[in-house]
Amino acid sequence: MKLCLGYLLMFMSAITVSGSLHAADLTPLLNSESKPVATQSGWTFTFAPYFWAAGMKGDIAQFGLPEVHVDESFSDIFSDLDFAFMATGEARYDRYSIFGDIIYVKLSEDAHTPRGIVANNIEVTSKTFAGLLGAGYAVIDEPNGHLDLVGGIKVWSVDTNISFNGGLLGGVEGDDSATWVDAVAGVRGNYFFTPHIYLTGWGLVGGGGADIDWDVAAGLGYKFNDRISAIAGYRALGVDYSHDSFVFNVVQQGPILGVAIHF
């Protein structure tokens, strides 16, 4: 078998969220304008798709199996990626902001048994949704940048399906999933060194369904014009969730690339 059943389940659960990927507020990281051009109503809006090449390290457990330690690079995870969507958005008015972030990732893996008696092969599919909705207030709001105090709600949903093909267990399927909600708070901000080059980042921490849920990032951005900007940086995120036999206690980190559209 390519991986033993227990380690295959644990590995797929881990890389699913890692290919998330996690929901974190990337709007400040991708927001290239300290003073964006406002609409007639006074609101400014930003939409920003992004890509996070994160690896994962930690301990996970599903299907009533013992905890397994996972230490995977992004290249290991990427080979099993079926589909991923990551995007964030922000609306600002004066010192106030509303922001959101959505991540959906689907991964799959096949494992073949040595003799095909129990099953010819085992298919594991994992789906992860992570969403953050929050609001902020700029305690510092200057021409060259701003610093926001923020708070929000983060929703996690992780689902793993296993199916056996052929052999004694042919046609048997199993599913294990968990959904939880965390409250998070922290700071976001940016600072322009020049009209085009800026430093930006955030720090969030909280909990609720998870014992702890934290997220920090920093990046260097470039403003092409009033509508388009880009960012390259680094992000680290950790979460510790456990309920019954479902355990997800991991740290994910890696470089991040994104583009922002302002209107």
C-alpha positions as CSV (number, residue, x, y, z in Angstrom):
1,M,0.0,0.0,0.0
2,K,1.4,3.5,-0.9
3,L,0.6,4.6,2.7
4,C,-1.0,2.6,5.5
5,L,-4.7,3.4,5.9
6,G,-4.3,5.4,9.1
7,Y,-1.5,7.5,7.8
8,L,-3.3,8.1,4.5
9,L,-6.3,9.4,6.3
10,M,-4.3,11.7,8.5
11,F,-2.2,12.9,5.7
12,M,-5.2,13.8,3.5
13,S,-6.9,15.6,6.3
14,A,-3.8,17.6,7.0
15,I,-3.0,18.7,3.4
16,T,-6.6,19.6,2.7
17,V,-6.5,22.4,5.2
18,S,-2.9,23.3,4.4
19,G,-3.6,23.7,0.8
20,S,-5.6,26.3,2.5
21,L,-5.0,26.1,3.1
22,H,-7.1,28.7,6.4
23,A,-9.2,31.7,6.3
24,A,-7.3,34.7,7.3
25,D,-7.8,38.4,6.5
26,L,-5.6,39.1,3.5
27,T,-7.2,42.3,2.5
28,P,-4.6,44.5,4.4
29,L,-1.8,42.5,2.9
30,L,-3.2,43.1,-0.6
31,N,-4.5,46.6,-0.1
32,S,-2.0,48.8,-1.8
33,E,-3.5,52.2,-1.1
34,S,-3.2,54.1,2.2
35,K,-5.7,56.6,0.8
36,P,-7.6,54.8,-2.0
37,V,-9.9,56.7,-4.4
38,A,-13.3,56.8,-2.8
39,T,-16.6,56.3,-4.6
40,Q,-19.3,59.1,-4.6
41,S,-20.7,57.4,-1.5
42,G,-17.4,57.6,0.3
43,W,-16.9,53.8,0.3
44,T,-13.8,52.1,-1.2
45,F,-13.8,48.4,-2.2
46,T,-11.0,45.9,-2.8
47,F,-11.2,42.3,-4.2
48,A,-8.1,40.2,-4.0
49,P,-7.5,36.6,-5.2
50,Y,-4.3,35.2,-3.8
51,F,-2.1,32.1,-3.6
52,W,-0.6,30.7,-0.4
53,A,2.2,28.0,-0.8
54,A,1.9,26.7,2.7
55,G,3.5,23.6,4.2
56,M,2.1,21.9,7.4
57,K,3.4,20.5,10.6
58,G,1.4,19.1,13.5
59,D,-0.8,16.3,14.8
60,I,-4.1,15.2,13.5
61,A,-6.6,12.3,14.0
62,Q,-9.8,11.1,12.2
63,F,-12.0,8.1,12.0
64,G,-11.3,7.1,15.6
65,L,-7.6,6.4,14.7
66,P,-4.7,7.4,16.9
67,E,-3.1,10.8,16.4
68,V,-0.5,11.0,13.6
69,H,2.3,13.5,13.3
70,V,2.4,15.3,9.9
71,D,5.3,17.2,8.5
72,E,4.7,18.0,4.8
73,S,6.1,20.6,2.4
74,F,4.0,22.5,-0.1
75,S,5.3,20.4,-3.0
76,D,4.1,17.3,-1.2
77,I,0.6,18.8,-0.9
78,F,0.4,20.3,-4.4
79,S,0.7,16.9,-6.1
80,D,-2.7,15.9,-4.6
81,L,-4.6,19.2,-5.3
82,D,-7.8,18.9,-7.4
83,F,-9.2,22.4,-7.0
84,A,-8.6,25.5,-4.9
85,F,-10.2,29.0,-4.6
86,M,-8.8,31.7,-2.4
87,A,-10.0,35.3,-2.3
88,T,-10.6,38.2,0.1
89,G,-12.5,41.5,0.0
90,E,-12.8,44.7,1.9
91,A,-15.1,47.7,2.1
92,R,-13.9,50.9,3.8
93,Y,-15.6,54.1,4.9
94,D,-13.6,56.7,6.7
95,R,-12.0,54.9,9.6
96,Y,-14.4,51.9,9.4
97,S,-13.9,48.7,7.5
98,I,-15.7,45.4,6.8
99,F,-13.6,42.5,5.5
100,G,-14.0,38.8,4.5
101,D,-11.9,35.9,3.3
102,I,-13.0,32.6,1.7
103,I,-10.9,29.5,1.0
104,Y,-12.1,26.3,-0.5
105,V,-9.7,23.4,-1.3
106,K,-10.3,19.8,-2.6
107,L,-7.6,17.2,-2.6
108,S,-7.6,13.4,-3.4
109,E,-5.3,10.5,-3.2
110,D,-5.3,6.8,-4.2
111,A,-3.5,4.0,-2.4
112,H,-3.1,0.4,-3.7
113,T,-3.0,-2.6,-1.3
114,P,-0.2,-5.1,-1.7
115,R,-2.3,-8.1,-2.7
116,G,-5.8,-6.6,-3.4
117,I,-7.5,-8.9,-0.9
118,V,-9.1,-6.4,1.4
119,A,-9.4,-3.9,-1.4
120,N,-7.8,-3.2,-4.8
121,N,-7.3,0.4,-4.0
122,I,-8.5,3.0,-1.5
123,E,-9.6,6.5,-2.5
124,V,-9.5,9.4,0.0
125,T,-11.1,12.8,-0.8
126,S,-10.8,15.8,1.5
127,K,-12.7,19.1,1.2
128,T,-12.1,22.2,3.4
129,F,-13.9,25.5,3.6
130,A,-12.6,28.3,5.8
131,G,-14.3,31.7,6.0
132,L,-13.6,34.9,8.0
133,L,-16.0,37.9,8.4
134,G,-14.9,40.9,10.5
135,A,-14.9,44.6,11.0
136,G,-12.3,47.1,12.0
137,Y,-11.6,50.7,13.2
138,A,-8.5,52.7,12.2
139,V,-6.9,54.0,15.4
140,I,-4.2,55.5,13.2
141,D,-5.2,57.0,9.9
142,E,-2.5,59.0,8.2
143,P,-1.7,59.8,4.5
144,N,1.1,57.2,4.5
145,G,-0.8,54.4,6.2
146,H,-3.2,53.1,8.7
147,L,-3.5,50.8,11.7
148,D,-6.8,49.0,12.4
149,L,-8.1,47.3,15.4
150,V,-10.2,44.4,14.2
151,G,-12.5,41.6,15.3
152,G,-14.3,38.8,13.5
153,I,-15.7,35.3,13.3
154,K,-13.9,32.5,11.5
155,V,-15.8,29.4,10.4
156,W,-14.0,26.1,9.6
157,S,-15.4,23.0,7.9
158,V,-13.3,19.9,7.1
159,D,-14.7,16.8,5.5
160,T,-12.8,13.6,4.6
161,N,-14.3,10.6,2.6
162,I,-12.7,7.2,2.2
163,S,-14.0,4.5,-0.3
164,F,-12.7,1.0,-1.0
165,N,-12.8,-0.4,-4.5
166,G,-12.6,-4.2,-5.1
167,G,-11.6,-6.9,-2.7
168,L,-13.5,-7.8,0.5
169,L,-14.4,-4.2,1.3
170,G,-15.3,-3.2,-2.2
171,G,-18.2,-0.6,-2.2
172,V,-17.6,0.4,1.5
173,E,-17.4,4.1,2.2
174,G,-16.8,6.2,5.3
175,D,-17.0,9.9,6.1
176,D,-15.6,12.0,9.0
177,S,-16.1,15.7,9.3
178,A,-16.0,18.6,11.7
179,T,-17.3,22.2,11.7
180,W,-16.4,24.9,14.2
181,V,-16.5,28.6,14.8
182,D,-13.7,30.8,16.4
183,A,-13.8,34.5,17.4
184,V,-10.6,36.3,16.5
185,A,-9.2,39.8,17.1
186,G,-6.0,41.7,16.4
187,V,-4.5,44.4,14.2
188,R,-4.1,45.1,10.4
189,G,-2.2,47.9,8.7
190,N,0.0,49.2,6.0
191,Y,2.7,51.9,5.5
192,F,3.9,53.5,2.3
193,F,7.6,54.2,2.0
194,T,7.1,55.7,-1.5
195,P,3.9,56.3,-3.6
196,H,4.4,52.8,-5.0
197,I,6.2,50.7,-2.4
198,Y,4.6,49.7,0.9
199,L,4.9,47.4,3.9
200,T,1.7,45.7,5.1
201,G,0.6,42.9,7.5
202,W,-1.6,41.7,10.3
203,G,-1.8,39.7,13.5
204,L,-4.9,37.8,14.7
205,V,-5.5,35.5,17.6
206,G,-8.6,33.9,19.2
207,G,-10.5,30.7,19.8
208,G,-13.9,29.2,20.6
209,G,-14.4,25.9,18.9
210,A,-10.6,25.6,18.8
211,D,-8.4,26.0,21.9
212,I,-6.4,28.6,20.0
213,D,-6.5,30.1,16.5
214,W,-3.8,32.5,15.4
215,D,-2.5,34.1,12.2
216,V,0.3,36.5,11.4
217,A,1.7,37.8,8.1
218,A,3.9,40.5,6.6
219,G,4.5,41.5,3.0
220,L,6.0,44.0,0.6
221,G,3.7,45.5,-2.0
222,Y,3.9,47.5,-5.2
223,K,1.2,49.8,-6.4
224,F,1.0,49.8,-10.2
225,N,-1.8,52.4,-10.4
226,D,-5.0,53.4,-8.6
227,R,-6.7,50.1,-9.5
228,I,-4.1,47.4,-9.4
229,S,-1.5,46.4,-6.9
230,A,0.5,43.2,-6.0
231,I,2.1,41.8,-2.9
232,A,4.7,39.1,-2.0
233,G,5.1,38.1,1.6
234,Y,5.1,35.3,4.2
235,R,2.3,34.0,6.4
236,A,2.1,31.6,9.4
237,L,-1.1,30.3,10.9
238,G,-1.8,27.9,13.8
239,V,-4.9,26.2,15.1
240,D,-5.6,23.6,17.8
241,Y,-9.0,21.9,17.5
242,S,-10.1,18.7,19.1
243,H,-13.6,17.1,19.7
244,D,-14.2,13.4,20.4
245,S,-11.9,11.6,18.0
246,F,-11.3,14.5,15.6
247,V,-8.1,16.3,16.2
248,F,-6.5,19.1,14.1
249,N,-3.5,20.7,15.9
250,V,-1.2,22.2,13.2
251,V,0.9,25.1,12.1
252,Q,0.9,26.1,8.5
253,Q,3.4,28.6,6.9
254,G,4.8,29.6,3.6
255,P,5.1,32.4,1.0
256,I,2.1,34.2,-0.3
257,L,1.4,36.0,-3.6
258,G,-1.6,38.1,-4.5
259,V,-3.1,40.8,-6.7
260,A,-5.7,43.4,-5.6
261,I,-8.3,45.2,-7.6
262,H,-9.6,48.5,-6.2
263,F,-12.8,50.2,-7.1
